Amino acid sequence: MGVDILTEFEFFAGGIMPKKPTIKTALPGPRAKKLIKLDKAFVSPSYTRVYPLVVDQAEGLWVHDVDGNTFLDFTAGIAVNATGHCHPHVVKAIQRQAEHLLHMSGTDFYYTPQIQLAEKMASIVPGNGPKRVYFGNSGAEAVEAAFKLARWHTKRELNIAFFGAFHGRTMGALSLTASKTVQKKHYNPLVPGITHIPYAYCYRCAYNLCYPDCDLFCVKWIEDTLFRTTVPPEEVAAIFIEPIQGEGGYIVPPPGFHKAMYRIAKKYGILYVADEVQSGMGRTGKMFAIEHFKAKADILAVAKGIASGMPLGAMVAPAKIMNWEAGSHASTFGGNPLSCQAAMATIELLEKSLMKNATVQGKRLMKGLHRLQKTYECMGDVRGKGLMVGVEFVKDRETKEPATKWRPAIIRKAFEKGLLILGCGENSIRFCPALTVSAKEIDLGLSIFEEAVKEVAG
Ligand SMILES: Cc1ncc(COP(=O)(O)O)c(C=O)c1O
């Protein structure tokens, strides 16, 4: 299949190509106001909208709202639209499949796109030997499947996860999540037997140590303290970890961390489960973030960017681990033919040029943010890999007191100026634009971000 990699504005569908954000109305505009009122009446109030954006149409990095305002999107629908909004190669793949077969349920029947995508996923996930792929519809389902497989395979009951982790909101995945208490309040009791421990968050080390002098104390602590006092390692099924923590603050652990963790896991027959839901599928410039650390994982959970916006989750494991029996886990919609075709088109684009673009533009973004950090004291830490980049805001560089109020104000200000960004952690902002982002768009995003920072906290 021939792939045309369309960049920047080339695949704009509406005719007029916006080169900069255009805000024509007060925000929200009149149409947006009406729709938000309806939404408030009928839609679950549990959603977390931080600004009143009502999207009408989008292409590439550009989002148009229902009032004709245009925004530069550095959220990619929360790290989902890997190939940009409505990439024509992905749209065509979905359209072709829609005319052919919409659904048959991969749980009970066979169909080509699911089998082909499984073969492709098995080939792109690191590790030798035969692999198997389980398909669900979301990140939480991919994690949930990994959780169940780890129990099924090891016949062990305990698990380890990390403070700051976000693994999803279904009861199993939520039990592993330790991001914000609002996500867990009133849902207890959750799945028992999970111990949360500190992540390698070097900017705010839980042990008050500094890398590399710490000699990865946070890893050693697991063996020296946790396994000697409260958690018998031979009862632990799996360690669930985000190779780069996402929702928790875009936190990149230091070199050697994952390798050391994996070594401990192997020593005690524990499965190392990498939740690549946010960090995977090319976002960091490599297909999976764990590859940056030259480390291994036994099971990988993937979703978000995998199908450029179509619902799909996948859990990939060596065949010798994914040895559960028929009926032990399944999902009616998982591996839907449309989502599978979208995923194959997405992977084609990632391999052809977009992972490389994520590296190049990610470096440009980091360089720009580091430049801003020299001027704006409030930008305490700038970190990331590829196009998974975060800025942590502090009131004071010395004390590192979190600037929790500035963060939402900066996000709101950026929105009013036509840049879409989102928060993560308590006091950080994430930059996760589509992997199609151009140098011009990076520079534009940086300049709007700077204006917002200057006005709020400069
Ligand atoms: C690392 C990680 N795991 C799991 C999830 C849950 O994914 P979903 O919202 O598709 O269920 C998310 C969502 O943000 C995530 O970032």
The ligand as a Tripos MOL2 file, in Angstrom:
@<TRIPOS>MOLECULE
LIG
   16    16     1     0     0
SMALL
NO_CHARGES

@<TRIPOS>ATOM
      1 C1         -0.6020    5.1630   31.1580 C.3       1 LIG1
      2 C2         -2.0780    5.0260   31.0130 C.ar      1 LIG1
      3 N1         -2.6510    3.8430   31.2320 N.ar      1 LIG1
      4 C3         -3.9790    3.6540   31.1100 C.ar      1 LIG1
      5 C4         -4.7980    4.7020   30.7660 C.ar      1 LIG1
      6 C5         -6.2910    4.4840   30.6420 C.3       1 LIG1
      7 O1         -6.6410    4.5780   29.3050 O.3       1 LIG1
      8 P1         -8.1930    4.7740   28.9050 P.3       1 LIG1
      9 O2         -8.5880    6.1270   29.3320 O.co2     1 LIG1
     10 O3         -8.1830    4.5890   27.4040 O.co2     1 LIG1
     11 O4         -8.9470    3.7020   29.5920 O.co2     1 LIG1
     12 C6         -4.2550    5.9630   30.5250 C.ar      1 LIG1
     13 C7         -5.1040    7.1110   30.1820 C.2       1 LIG1
     14 O5         -4.7530    8.2510   30.2950 O.2       1 LIG1
     15 C8         -2.8510    6.1360   30.6460 C.ar      1 LIG1
     16 O6         -2.2700    7.3130   30.4440 O.3       1 LIG1
@<TRIPOS>BOND
     1     1     2 1
     2     2     3 ar
     3     2    15 ar
     4     3     4 ar
     5     4     5 ar
     6     5     6 1
     7     5    12 ar
     8     6     7 1
     9     7     8 1
    10     8     9 2
    11     8    10 1
    12     8    11 1
    13    12    13 1
    14    12    15 ar
    15    13    14 2
    16    15    16 1
@<TRIPOS>SUBSTRUCTURE
     1 LIG1         1 GROUP 0 **** ****
